[in-house]
């Protein structure tokens, strides 16, 4: 019975380490997703700048900015959910 009591703090530590690893991986994944979105938007802007006039380019860029803002908001909400999970 004494061994079980001495192993419990180790189990708790292992769980905390696993949680931190999960959070780190989640944050890294969200960061990679954000980088991919930014790279896609940059590529899209470069392609459009070579083929369109300035007026339509501005409207396309504002739509792209709105889309990026929605994706950033989504990522922020995901981070908040991870933060809530850590409290439990």
N, C-alpha and C positions, 0 to 999 in steps of 0.2 A: 504494500500500500504506500509506502514511503516513496517508492520510485514514481508512482503516478503523480504525487504532489510535486515532486521536483521536476517532472517533465511538463507540467502545465504552464509555467512561465515560458518555457522554451517554445511550446506550441503557440502561445499567444504572440511571442516575438516572431515566429515564422509566419503567422497570419498577417501581422502588421507589415512584415517585409513583402509578402505576396501582394498585399493591398497597394503598397507604394509602387511596386513593380507594375501593377495593373494601371495605376494612375499615370505613371510615367509613360507607359506604352500608349495609353489613350491620348495623352497630351501630344506625344510625338506624332501619332497618327493624324490628329486634328491639324497639327502644324504642317504635316506633309500635304494634307488635303488643301489647306489654305495656299500653300506654295504652288500646288498644281493648278488651282483656280487662277491665281495671279499670273502664272506663266501662260495659261490658256488665254486670258484676257489680253496680255501683252502681245501674244502672237496674233490674236484676232485684230487688235488695233493696228498692228503693222501691216497685216494683209489688207485691211480696209483702207489704210492711208495711201496705199499704192494704187487703189482702184476706184476710189470714190471722190466726189467733190466735197469741199469743206462743210457745207450745210448738213448734208446727210451724215457726215462723219460725226458731227457734234451730237446729233440726236441718237446715233448708235452708241456713242460713248456714254451719254447720260443713261441709256438703258443698261449698258454694261456696268456702270457704277451702281445703279439700283440693284442689279442682280448680285453684284459683289457684296453689297450691304446686307442683302437678305442672307447670303451664305455666311457672312461674318456673324450675323445675329444668331443663325442656327448653331454655329460653332460655339458661340458664347453660352447659349443655352445648354449645349452638351457639356461644357466645362462646369456649369453650375450643377448639373445632375451628378457629375463625378464628385464634386465637392460635397454634395449632400450625402452621397454614398460613403464618403470618408467619415462623416460624423457618426455613422452607425457602426 
